Amino acid sequence: MDTTESRMTTLFEQLGLESSNEAIAAFILGHQLPADVKVTEATYWSAAQRQFLGEQLKEDADWAIVVDELNEALHADSVAR
Protein backbone atom coordinates (compact mmCIF):
# COMPACT_ATOMS: atom_id res chain seq x y z
CA MET A 1 0.00 0.00 0.00
CA ASP A 2 1.42 3.38 -1.02
CA THR A 3 1.15 5.87 1.84
CA THR A 4 3.12 8.67 0.16
CA GLU A 5 0.06 10.78 -0.63
CA SER A 6 -1.40 10.51 2.85
CA ARG A 7 1.97 11.28 4.42
CA MET A 8 2.41 14.34 2.20
CA THR A 9 -1.15 15.35 3.04
CA THR A 10 -0.34 15.11 6.73
CA LEU A 11 2.85 17.14 6.26
CA PHE A 12 0.92 19.90 4.52
CA GLU A 13 -1.63 19.87 7.35
CA GLN A 14 1.23 20.13 9.86
CA LEU A 15 2.56 23.13 7.93
CA GLY A 16 -0.88 24.75 8.01
CA LEU A 17 -1.31 24.50 4.24
CA GLU A 18 -4.20 23.27 2.11
CA SER A 19 -3.76 19.50 1.98
CA SER A 20 -5.93 18.21 -0.85
CA ASN A 21 -4.06 16.35 -3.58
CA GLU A 22 -4.85 19.17 -6.00
CA ALA A 23 -3.61 21.85 -3.60
CA ILE A 24 -0.39 19.94 -2.90
CA ALA A 25 0.27 19.50 -6.63
CA ALA A 26 -0.42 23.20 -7.27
CA PHE A 27 1.85 24.25 -4.40
CA ILE A 28 4.70 22.09 -5.68
CA LEU A 29 4.23 23.31 -9.25
CA GLY A 30 4.07 26.95 -8.19
CA HIS A 31 6.94 26.88 -5.70
CA GLN A 32 9.81 25.22 -7.56
CA LEU A 33 13.24 26.00 -6.13
CA PRO A 34 16.56 26.58 -7.86
CA ALA A 35 19.09 23.80 -7.29
CA ASP A 36 21.17 25.94 -4.92
CA VAL A 37 18.29 26.81 -2.56
CA LYS A 38 17.65 24.39 0.28
CA VAL A 39 14.04 23.58 1.09
CA THR A 40 14.55 25.14 4.53
CA GLU A 41 15.77 28.38 2.94
CA ALA A 42 12.78 28.97 0.65
CA THR A 43 11.45 32.48 1.17
CA TYR A 44 7.81 31.41 1.04
CA TRP A 45 7.90 29.56 4.37
CA SER A 46 6.96 31.31 7.57
CA ALA A 47 9.54 31.24 10.36
CA ALA A 48 7.60 28.47 12.12
CA GLN A 49 7.33 26.36 8.95
CA ARG A 50 11.04 26.82 8.23
CA GLN A 51 11.92 25.84 11.80
CA PHE A 52 9.71 22.75 11.67
CA LEU A 53 11.20 21.56 8.37
CA GLY A 54 14.76 22.18 9.56
CA GLU A 55 14.25 20.42 12.88
CA GLN A 56 12.75 17.37 11.22
CA LEU A 57 15.66 17.03 8.81
CA LYS A 58 18.29 17.71 11.50
CA GLU A 59 16.81 15.20 13.94
CA ASP A 60 16.27 12.64 11.19
CA ALA A 61 12.77 12.28 12.62
CA ASP A 62 9.93 10.28 11.10
CA TRP A 63 8.93 13.41 9.22
CA ALA A 64 12.38 13.63 7.60
CA ILE A 65 11.43 11.16 4.88
CA VAL A 66 8.37 13.15 3.86
CA VAL A 67 10.23 16.47 4.11
CA ASP A 68 12.89 14.98 1.84
CA GLU A 69 10.19 13.88 -0.61
CA LEU A 70 8.83 17.43 -0.60
CA ASN A 71 12.36 18.75 -1.12
CA GLU A 72 12.80 16.51 -4.17
CA ALA A 73 9.44 17.57 -5.59
CA LEU A 74 10.24 21.26 -5.10
CA HIS A 75 13.53 20.81 -6.95
CA ALA A 76 12.14 18.71 -9.82
CA ASP A 77 12.44 21.49 -12.41
CA SER A 78 16.03 22.36 -11.50
CA VAL A 79 17.06 18.69 -11.59
CA ALA A 80 15.41 18.20 -14.99
CA ARG A 81 17.52 20.98 -16.54
Secondary structure, DSSP 8 states (H G I E B T S, - for coil): ---HHHHHHHHHHHTTS--SHHHHHHHHHHT---TTS-GGG-TTS-HHHHHHHHHHHHTT-THHHHHHHHHHHHTHHHHH-
